[in-house]
Amino acid sequence: MLRRRADFLAANSGSRAPAPGFVLLVRPRGDDDPVIRLGITVTKKIGNAVVRNRMKRRFRALAREILPQAGIAGADHVLIGRAGGVERDFADLRAELLKALKRVAR
């Protein structure tokens, strides 16, 4: 997991793939470590703490399911929640994340 603000800011300089429920940022670290790191951020514009935490739980579940197979090794992945993301069907979010990862991998 990404915890430091500097890691999130560095990921912002990487590739960006917007989707209806989130924005995916991917930045290769270039440190020869194949670990896939994940960062999740959901702003207060999305809703109160209950809504934001629900969205983060959904993003963590998506990442646990998809990133080990489809993620880019040695890169930082950041999911930024969007307003419609919490109401979206989980299958739609899964398909959007796979599509976004393919777009960024090019």
N, C-alpha and C positions, 0 to 999 in steps of 0.2 A: 504494500500500500504506500502511496505517496502521502507524506504528512507535512513536509516543509513547503512554505510558500515559494521558495526559489525553484523547487521542482515543478510546481504548477506553472510558474512564469516561463520556465524553460520549455515546457511542453507546448505552451502557446505559440512558440516559434516553429513548431512542426507542422505536419499535414493536418488539414481540417476537413471533416466530412459531416456536413449538417444533415440531420434527419428530422422528421416531424416531432419526435419525442425527446430528442437530445442532440447534442453536438459532440462528435468524437474528435479528440486531438490525439495524434500519435507522433512521437518524436523518438527516433533511434538514439540511444545514449552513446554508442560508440566506445564502450568500455570493455568489450569482449565478454560480458556477462550475459548469458542467454535468458536470464530471469525476466519475465514479463511483469512490470509493475503497473498498478492501477491506482488512479485517483478519481474521486467522485466529488462533484460540487453541485449544490443546488442552492440558489439564492433565495432571499426572503420574498422576492417578487412572485415566486411560485406559490407560496402559501404559508400557513403557520407551521410550527415545529412538527406537528403530527403528519401533515402532508409531505413536508420535506423528508422526514425520516422514512416514510413509506416509499417514497421515490428512491431513496438511497438503498433501501433493502431490496427493491426490485432490480436496481442496477447491479448490486453485488451478486444477486442470484444469476442475472444474465452473464456477468463476467465469469463466475464460477463455471457456468455451463459452456460458454463459447470460447473464451480467450485461450484455454490450454490447447485447443485444436486450431483455431483460426487466427489467434493473435500473432503479432509480429515479435519474434524472439529478440531479446535485447533492447526492447523499446518501452517507453512510458506511454500508457494509454490513459487518457482523461475523459470521463463522461461528464458533460455539463447538462443538467436537467433543463428542459424547456417546459413552458406552461401546460401544454397538452399531454405531456409524458405520463403523468400519474393516472390519467383516465384511459390511456391506450391499453389495448389488449396485450397480454404478455407475448403471445405468438407474433403479433405485429412488431413489438419491440425487438424480439429475437431476429425476425427477418430483416428489420432495419439495421440492426447491429452487424449482421453478416454482410449485408450490402455495403455498409459503410467501411467495414474492414477490407473488403475486396477493392473498394474505390481507393483507399489509402495505400494499399499494398502495391498498386501500379507504379 
